[in-house]
Amino acid sequence: DVDTGRLVLAAIAKVNAELGTTTIVITHNSAIAGMADRVLRLSCGRIVREEPNPNRITAEDVQW
């Protein structure tokens, strides 16, 4: 459900921020991709585009 999804995304973001870890999230949801500082687009198993994201959103801002 949406609330649990937001809790999980917030926990991932917290670990990333507090521990400085690299986090890889694979999703078909472009709204979730909005949380990333960098987005890689794949097609047929290959990276076809790399996009920096200077306007990151928080888990609370993700629209499902």
DSSP file (Angstrom, degrees, kcal/mol; ACC not computed):
  #  RESIDUE AA STRUCTURE BP1 BP2  ACC     N-H-->O    O-->H-N    N-H-->O    O-->H-N    TCO  KAPPA ALPHA  PHI   PSI    X-CA   Y-CA   Z-CA
    1    1 A D     >        0   0    0      0, 0.0     4,-2.3     0, 0.0     5,-0.2   0.000 360.0 360.0 360.0 167.1    0.0    0.0    0.0
    2    2 A V  H  >  +     0   0    0      1,-0.2     4,-2.4     2,-0.2     5,-0.2   0.890 360.0  51.9 -61.7 -44.6    1.0    3.6   -0.4
    3    3 A D  H  > S+     0   0    0      1,-0.2     4,-2.0     2,-0.2    -1,-0.2   0.919 112.1  45.6 -62.7 -43.8    1.8    4.3    3.2
    4    4 A T  H  > S+     0   0    0      2,-0.2     4,-2.4     1,-0.2    -1,-0.2   0.902 111.0  54.2 -65.7 -40.3    4.1    1.3    3.6
    5    5 A G  H  X S+     0   0    0     -4,-2.3     4,-2.5     1,-0.2    -2,-0.2   0.914 108.7  48.4 -58.3 -43.8    5.8    2.2    0.3
    6    6 A R  H  X S+     0   0    0     -4,-2.4     4,-2.6     2,-0.2    -1,-0.2   0.890 109.7  52.5 -65.4 -39.0    6.5    5.7    1.6
    7    7 A L  H  X S+     0   0    0     -4,-2.0     4,-2.1     2,-0.2    -2,-0.2   0.922 111.3  46.7 -62.1 -43.6    7.9    4.3    4.9
    8    8 A V  H  X S+     0   0    0     -4,-2.4     4,-2.3     2,-0.2    -2,-0.2   0.929 113.4  48.1 -64.4 -45.7   10.2    2.0    3.0
    9    9 A L  H  X S+     0   0    0     -4,-2.5     4,-2.4     1,-0.2    -2,-0.2   0.894 111.4  50.6 -62.8 -39.8   11.4    4.8    0.6
   10   10 A A  H  X S+     0   0    0     -4,-2.6     4,-2.2     2,-0.2    -1,-0.2   0.888 109.8  50.7 -65.2 -38.7   12.0    7.1    3.6
   11   11 A A  H  X S+     0   0    0     -4,-2.1     4,-2.3     2,-0.2    -2,-0.2   0.908 110.5  48.9 -65.4 -42.1   14.0    4.5    5.4
   12   12 A I  H  X S+     0   0    0     -4,-2.3     4,-2.3     1,-0.2    -2,-0.2   0.926 112.3  48.5 -62.0 -44.8   16.2    3.9    2.2
   13   13 A A  H  X S+     0   0    0     -4,-2.4     4,-2.4     1,-0.2    -2,-0.2   0.875 110.3  52.1 -63.5 -37.8   16.7    7.7    1.9
   14   14 A K  H  X S+     0   0    0     -4,-2.2     4,-3.0     2,-0.2     5,-0.3   0.928 110.0  47.2 -65.8 -45.7   17.6    8.0    5.6
   15   15 A V  H  X S+     0   0    0     -4,-2.3     4,-2.3     1,-0.2     6,-0.7   0.923 113.1  50.5 -60.5 -44.1   20.2    5.2    5.4
   16   16 A N  H  X S+     0   0    0     -4,-2.3     4,-1.0    -5,-0.2     5,-0.2   0.921 116.5  40.1 -59.4 -46.3   21.6    6.8    2.2
   17   17 A A  H  < S+     0   0    0     -4,-2.4    -2,-0.2     2,-0.2    -1,-0.2   0.913 121.3  39.9 -72.2 -44.1   21.9   10.3    3.9
   18   18 A E  H  < S+     0   0    0     -4,-3.0    -3,-0.2    -5,-0.2    -2,-0.2   0.833 127.4  30.2 -79.6 -32.7   23.1    9.2    7.3
   19   19 A L  H  < S-     0   0    0     -4,-2.3    -1,-0.2    -5,-0.3    -3,-0.2   0.526  97.5-127.5-104.6  -8.0   25.6    6.5    6.3
   20   20 A G     <  +     0   0    0     -4,-1.0    -4,-0.2    -5,-0.4    -3,-0.2   0.799  52.7 159.8  67.5  28.1   26.6    7.9    2.9
   21   21 A T        -     0   0    0     -6,-0.7     2,-0.5    -5,-0.2    -1,-0.2  -0.418  45.3-115.6 -81.3 156.7   25.8    4.6    1.2
   22   22 A T        -     0   0    0     -2,-0.1     2,-0.5     2,-0.0    -1,-0.1  -0.799  33.4-163.1 -86.6 133.6   25.2    4.0   -2.4
   23   23 A T        -     0   0    0     -2,-0.5     2,-0.6     2,-0.0   -11,-0.0  -0.977   8.7-162.5-123.0 130.2   21.6    2.9   -3.0
   24   24 A I        -     0   0    0     -2,-0.5     2,-0.5     2,-0.0    -2,-0.0  -0.958  10.1-178.2-112.9 121.6   20.4    1.2   -6.1
   25   25 A V        -     0   0    0     -2,-0.6     2,-0.6     2,-0.0    -2,-0.0  -0.979  10.9-158.5-120.0 127.3   16.6    1.2   -6.6
   26   26 A I        +     0   0    0     -2,-0.5     2,-0.3     2,-0.0    -2,-0.0  -0.923  29.4 149.2-107.4 123.9   15.1   -0.5   -9.7
   27   27 A T        -     0   0    0     -2,-0.6    -2,-0.0     1,-0.1     0, 0.0  -0.990  51.0-148.8-151.7 155.5   11.6    0.7  -10.5
   28   28 A H  S    S+     0   0    0     -2,-0.3     2,-0.8     1,-0.0     3,-0.1   0.380  79.3  98.2 -98.3  -1.9    9.2    1.3  -13.4
   29   29 A N    >>  -     0   0    0      1,-0.2     4,-1.7     2,-0.0     3,-0.6  -0.784  57.4-165.5 -93.0 106.8    7.7    4.1  -11.4
   30   30 A S  H 3> S+     0   0    0     -2,-0.8     4,-0.8     1,-0.2    -1,-0.2   0.751  87.2  63.6 -65.2 -23.1    9.1    7.4  -12.6
   31   31 A A  H >4 S+     0   0    0      2,-0.2     3,-0.6     1,-0.2    -1,-0.2   0.913 103.9  46.5 -66.3 -41.2    7.8    9.2   -9.5
   32   32 A I  H X4 S+     0   0    0     -3,-0.6     3,-2.2     1,-0.2     4,-0.3   0.884 104.9  61.0 -66.2 -38.2   10.0    7.0   -7.3
   33   33 A A  H >< S+     0   0    0     -4,-1.7     3,-1.5     1,-0.3    -1,-0.2   0.758  88.5  74.6 -59.6 -23.1   12.9    7.7   -9.7
   34   34 A G  T << S+     0   0    0     -4,-0.8    23,-1.8    -3,-0.6    -1,-0.3   0.646  86.1  63.0 -64.8 -14.5   12.4   11.4   -8.7
   35   35 A M  T <  S+     0   0    0     -3,-2.2    -1,-0.3    21,-0.2    -2,-0.2   0.671  87.4  93.1 -80.7 -17.4   14.0   10.7   -5.4
   36   36 A A    <   -     0   0    0     -3,-1.5     3,-0.1    -4,-0.3    21,-0.1  -0.402  68.8-145.3 -80.5 150.9   17.3    9.7   -7.0
   37   37 A D  S    S+     0   0    0      1,-0.3    16,-2.3    -2,-0.1     2,-0.3   0.631  94.2  24.4 -84.8 -13.9   20.2   12.1   -7.5
   38   38 A R  E    S-A   52   0A   0     14,-0.3     2,-0.5    -5,-0.1    -1,-0.3  -0.976  70.9-160.4-149.5 136.5   21.0   10.2  -10.7
   39   39 A V  E     -A   51   0A   0     12,-2.9    12,-3.2    -2,-0.3     2,-0.5  -0.971   2.3-160.4-122.0 129.2   18.7    8.1  -12.9
   40   40 A L  E     -A   50   0A   0     -2,-0.5     2,-0.5    10,-0.2    10,-0.2  -0.933   9.9-152.2-106.6 128.7   19.9    5.5  -15.4
   41   41 A R  E     -A   49   0A   0      8,-3.2     7,-3.0    -2,-0.5     8,-1.4  -0.862  14.5-163.1-101.4 132.8   17.4    4.5  -18.2
   42   42 A L  E     -A   47   0A   0     -2,-0.5     2,-0.3     5,-0.3     5,-0.2  -0.857  14.8-178.0-117.7 151.1   17.8    1.0  -19.6
   43   43 A S  E >  S-A   46   0A   0      3,-2.4     3,-1.6    -2,-0.3    -2,-0.0  -0.958  78.0  -8.2-144.6 128.1   16.5   -0.6  -22.7
   44   44 A C  T 3  S-     0   0    0     -2,-0.3     3,-0.1     1,-0.3    -1,-0.0   0.858 131.1 -54.1  53.2  38.5   17.1   -4.3  -23.6
   45   45 A G  T 3  S+     0   0    0      1,-0.2     2,-0.4     0, 0.0    -1,-0.3   0.546 117.1 105.7  79.0   7.7   19.5   -4.5  -20.6
   46   46 A R  E <  S-A   43   0A   0     -3,-1.6    -3,-2.4     0, 0.0     2,-0.5  -0.929  76.4-110.8-123.1 145.9   21.7   -1.6  -21.7
   47   47 A I  E     +A   42   0A   0     -2,-0.4    -5,-0.3    -5,-0.2     3,-0.1  -0.608  37.8 169.6 -71.4 122.5   22.1    1.9  -20.3
   48   48 A V  E     +     0   0A   0     -7,-3.0     2,-0.3    -2,-0.5    -6,-0.2   0.572  64.0  15.9-109.5 -15.8   20.6    4.2  -23.0
   49   49 A R  E     -A   41   0A   0     -8,-1.4    -8,-3.2     2,-0.0     2,-0.5  -0.962  54.7-158.5-159.7 140.2   20.5    7.4  -20.9
   50   50 A E  E     -A   40   0A   0     -2,-0.3   -10,-0.2   -10,-0.2   -12,-0.0  -0.989  17.5-173.2-120.3 127.9   22.0    8.9  -17.7
   51   51 A E  E     -A   39   0A   0    -12,-3.2   -12,-2.9    -2,-0.5     2,-0.1  -0.967  16.6-144.2-126.6 118.9   20.2   11.8  -16.2
   52   52 A P  E     -A   38   0A   0      0, 0.0   -14,-0.3     0, 0.0   -15,-0.1  -0.491  14.9-148.3 -70.2 152.9   21.3   13.9  -13.2
   53   53 A N        +     0   0    0    -16,-2.3     3,-0.4    -2,-0.1    -2,-0.0  -0.811  24.0 170.7-126.8  91.0   18.4   15.0  -11.0
   54   54 A P  S    S+     0   0    0      0, 0.0     2,-0.3     0, 0.0    -1,-0.1   0.639  75.6  58.7 -74.6 -12.6   19.1   18.3   -9.3
   55   55 A N  S    S+     0   0    0    -18,-0.0   -18,-0.0     2,-0.0     0, 0.0  -0.496  76.1 180.0-117.0  61.6   15.5   18.6   -8.1
   56   56 A R        -     0   0    0     -3,-0.4     2,-0.3    -2,-0.3   -21,-0.2  -0.240  14.2-145.9 -63.2 148.4   15.1   15.5   -5.9
   57   57 A I        -     0   0    0    -23,-1.8     2,-0.2   -26,-0.1    -1,-0.1  -0.714  13.7-117.8-108.2 164.8   11.8   14.8   -4.1
   58   58 A T    >>  -     0   0    0     -2,-0.3     3,-1.0     1,-0.1     4,-0.6  -0.507  31.3-103.1 -94.7 168.7   11.2   13.2   -0.8
   59   59 A A  G >4 S+     0   0    0      1,-0.3     3,-1.0     2,-0.2   -50,-0.1   0.862 122.9  57.9 -58.3 -36.0    9.3   10.0   -0.1
   60   60 A E  G 34 S+     0   0    0      1,-0.2    -1,-0.3   -54,-0.1   -54,-0.1   0.768 103.7  53.3 -66.4 -24.5    6.4   12.1    1.1
   61   61 A D  G <4 S+     0   0    0     -3,-1.0    -1,-0.2   -55,-0.1     2,-0.2   0.553  78.8 115.7 -88.3  -8.6    6.2   13.8   -2.3
   62   62 A V    <<  -     0   0    0     -3,-1.0     2,-0.6    -4,-0.6   -30,-0.1  -0.451  56.6-149.3 -65.8 127.1    6.1   10.6   -4.3
   63   63 A Q              0   0    0     -2,-0.2   -32,-0.2     1,-0.1   -31,-0.1  -0.891 360.0 360.0 -99.9 119.6    2.7   10.5   -6.2
   64   64 A W              0   0    0     -2,-0.6    -1,-0.1   -33,-0.1    -2,-0.0   0.432 360.0 360.0 -88.4 360.0    1.6    6.9   -6.7
